[in-house]
């Protein structure tokens, strides 16, 4: 999912975030706070996009740097998301930074959180290229501080949200334990994400046993494990979040494109060579079951939580992945992460519209 490099230096610009459908109490209100459904729509070609030049953004890590890794087609960067019932307001970096001046934000999750964090950094940097910022890293937490605005944007790499602990028997994934939550207290805005690591097996699986209800297991149904961990996270939110002081968001399920049959192109074995999105409003292969599990758990949270429901709009973007132009270029095949500039910019533009 990508390596982090420890660093502390001054440069220029900033940062962050994610929102959407509001879940509060036991009833789910399926609709954005603005009154318009930003998540149902279609992709339209717009030559005024992308929102920034990838070549001019110094923060894009190699795994997202498709153009630097040799991708020459750029049409995938020129699509704009058009909701069916409204039009998104174009992202305004100055407004965004002023709104969160003096506040702290933390992304918590896997490399899809990092993908969106990198996107927002570039979106903001393009507006204020000479503004200073400071980047530091301690353990799994990276802090990006936009010095001119006093905005801190942090990223806590926590791929399961719940804890993985080294014990005598080996690495134990503890579905009932969330001690890592100590890092999340006191943050003004929290944006959580998890899913892509739940089906990992073999050498890339970062645990040896699962513990749930005091019982150690060698393995279990991964979807059930995912739901159990989300319920642990939900209890943490209800026990630790003061809605008057902190906002809580959950990034939706970001999809992969490794099977062309799911978008009615059975000869495609992955996303390589895909140069345009599906132009309709629905995805032939349907929504991933993990999204239903996530919505089910979010509907039980008593404290306010908002979902950035980016699954469908991202499913339509089979063209937006690094494919052979990612971290392992040219031999690797990445149809999970997203090129920058690209799809995560739209996640952030929708975010911006939801906080206006």
N, C-alpha and C positions, 0 to 999 in steps of 0.2 A: 504493500500500500504506500510505499515511499518512505525515505529516510529523512530525518530532521537534522539540520546542521546547527550546532550551538553557535549563537552569534549575539553581539551587542554592538550597535553602531548607529550613527546618524545618517539619514538619507532624506527622502521626501515623499510623504503622503500616508494614506490609511485605508481600510478596514471592513466590515462585518455583517452578520445577522440573518433572521428568518421567521416568517409568520403564516397565518392563514385562517383556517376554519376554527371557530371558537368552540371549545368544549368546557362546560362549567356545570358542576353538580352532576347528577346522574343522567340528565337529559342533554343530548348533543344538539347544538344549534348549527345546522349545516348551512352556513352562509357566512361570507366575510363580513367584518364589522362595517364596511363601507356601504353595504346594501347591494353591491354588484358582485357577481360570481366571477372573480378573476381567473378561476382555474378551468373554466369551460370555454373553449374557443378553438382557434386554428392558427397556424403559422402563415404569415404573409411575407413576401419578399419586400424589403425596404432598403434601398441603397444608402440611406442615411445611417445605417448600422454598419459595423459594431459601434459601441459606445466609447471605445478606446482602441488605440493601436497596440497590438500585442508586442510588436518590436520595440515600442517605447516604454513598456512596463518592466521595471527591473526586478519584480518580485515573483514572476511566474517560474515555478519549479519545473524541472525537466519533464516530469511526467505529464504536465499540462501544456507544455510548450510545443504544440504540434507544428507550428510554422518553423520554429528554429530547428525542429527535428526532421524537416524536409517536406511537410505537407504543403503542396502548391495551390490546390484548389481553395478558394476563399469564399465561395458563395455561401457556405454553411455559416459564416459569420454575419450574413446580411439578412437574416430572417427576424421578424418582429412578432411577438405573441399578441394576437388580437382576440380579446374576450368577445363572446357573442353579443353581450348586452351593453358594453361600454368600451371606452378606449383608455388604455393606461397612460397616465401622465409620465412624460419622459423623466428619467432619473436626474435629480439635481443634487450634486455632491455638496455644494455649499449649504443648502437647506438641511441636508442629512447630517452634516457635521455640526451645524449649529444646534440642531434638535437634541443631539446627544453629547453636547459639550459638558465636560466635567464628569462624565459617567463611565462605568465599567461594563464591558460586555464580554461574555465567555461562550465560545462554541465548545460543546462537549460531544465527542463522538469519533468517528473514523475519518478516513481520507476524503469522504464526500463532504464532510464539514470543512476540511482543509481546502477542497476544491472551491467551495463557495466563498470562503474567507479570502483566498487568493483573488477571486473574481472581484470582490468588493474593494479590496486594496487597489486594484488597477483602476476601477471605476472612479475612485476618489482621487487617486494620484493624477489621473488625466486632467482633473479640474484644477488641482493645486500642485503642480509638479515641483515647485521650489520650496514647499513647506517641509519643515523638518519633522522626522519621527525617530523613535528609538525602538529597537527590537532586542529583546532579551529572551533567554530560555533557561528554565530551571526544571530539570526532570522532564516530564511529559508536557509541561505547560509553557507555551510560547506567548509572550506579551508584546503586543504592538501598540505603542503609545504615540498618538498624533499630538506632538508637543504644542502646536499652536492652538489647539482646541481642548487639551486636557482629556482627550478620549483614550481610554485603554480598551483594547480589543484583544482578548486572550483566546487561546485554543488549547484545550485539555484533551490530549489523545487518550480516549477511553472507549475502545471499540465495542465493548459489551455494556457499558454503563455500570454494570455490577462488577465485583472484584474478581481478579485472578491472583491467587496467593500461592507462593512457593511454600510447600510443606514437605515433611519427610517422604511422603509417598510420591511427590512430584508437584506439578502445577495444577492447582484446583480452581475451577471456575465455580464461584459461590453465587448461586442464583438468588439467595436470600440476603446477601451482604452487599452494602453499598457505602463502605467506609470512604471511598474516594469522593463521596459527596461533601466531605469537609472542605474541599477546595472550592465548592460552588456557593458556599454561604456568603452573604453580603454582596453578591454581584447584582448590579442593577438590572441586567438583562441576561438571561440564560437561553441558549439555543441548543437543544439536544438532538442527537441522531444515532441510530444503530440499526443494522440489519446485515450488511454485506459479509460480516465475518461469521454469521451463525451457521452456515453450512460448510465451513472449511473443515477439511479432513486431511490426514497425512502430515507431511513435514510442515505445512503452513498453518496447522492448527496449533494455537499458542497455549493449549492446556492439555492435561493428561487425564483428569477426572472431573466430574461434575458433582457438586454437593447441593442438595436441596432438601429442606426439612430435616437437617441433621443426618441425612443418608448420603453416603458416597456411592456414586455410580460411575461405571466406565464410560457410559454414553446414554443418551436418551433421545426421544423424538425432538429434533431441532426446533420445530415450530412451537412445540410446547415449552421448550427451554426459553425461546425468545419471548413468549407470552409471560412466563413466570418472571423473567428478569424485568420486563416492562411493568409488571404489577409491583415489583419491589421498588422500581423507580417512582411509580405513581404514589406509593405510600410515603416515599421520601419527600416528594413535592408537597403532599398534604401536611406532613409533619414539620417541614422546614421553611416553606415559602410564605412570606408576608406580602400579599398582593399590593399593599400600599407602598412597598419598597422595591419589589422585584417583579419583572415581567418574565414569563416562561413561555418558550416556544418549542415546537418539535418539527424538525425537518421531515418531510414525508419520505416515502420509500423511493429512492433514486434507482431507476431500472437499468438493466444491462441489455445488450443486443448481441447475443451469440448464436441465435437460431433464426434464420431468415423465414422459416415457416410461420413464425409468430406475426410477421408483417406481410404475409402472402408472397414471399419470395424464397421458396424452398431450396433453390440452388445456392443461396447465400449461407455460408457456414459461420460467418461472423459479420462484423460491421465494416470490414475492409472494402473500400471503393464506394461506399455510400456517400452521395454528394448532395442529397436534398432530403428534407423531411417528408413524412406522410402528410398530405395536405388536407385531410379530413378532420373530423372532430373526435373520432373514436379509434381505438387501436384494435386490429383484428384479433390479436392474441388475448385481449382482455387485461384486466388489472391483476397484479400479483397478489396471492393470498395474504402475504405479510401485511398489506395495507389494511385488510379487514381486521386483522389481529390488532394492529396499532390503533385503529379507530375504536375498536371495542374497549381497549384499555383506557384510552383517553376519555371515553364517555363515563368512566367511573371516577375520574379525578374530581375532587370537590373544589380544589383551588382553580382559578382561571388558567387555562393553557390554550395556546393557539397553535394550530397545525398549518404549516406551509405545504399545501396539498399539491406538490409539483409532479406527482407520478404520471398522470395522463399526458400533460404537456411534454414531459421528458420522454415518455414512451414513443411519442411521435417523431423524436429527433434521433433516429438511427444513424444519421449523418454526423452527429456531434461528438463522437468519441475519438480518442487518439488513434485507435486501431494500431497500425505499425509505426506510428509517429509519437509514441509515448516513451516511458522510462526505458523500456528494453529495445528501443529503435536500433536497427530495423527488424530485429528478429522477434520481438515480443508482439503480443496481440492484446490490446487493452480496449475492450468494449464496455467497460464499467465506469471509468472516470470520464471527464469531459474536457475537451480542448478549451483553452482560453486564448483569445476572447471566444465566447460561446454560450451554451445553454445556461450555466449558472448565473450569467449576467441577467438573464430574464428572471430567475428566482429572486435576485436582488432588486430588480426593477418592480416586481410585484410586491415585494417587501416594502419598498419605498411608498408605493401607492396605499398600502394598508396602514401606514403610520402617518400619512399626511393629515 
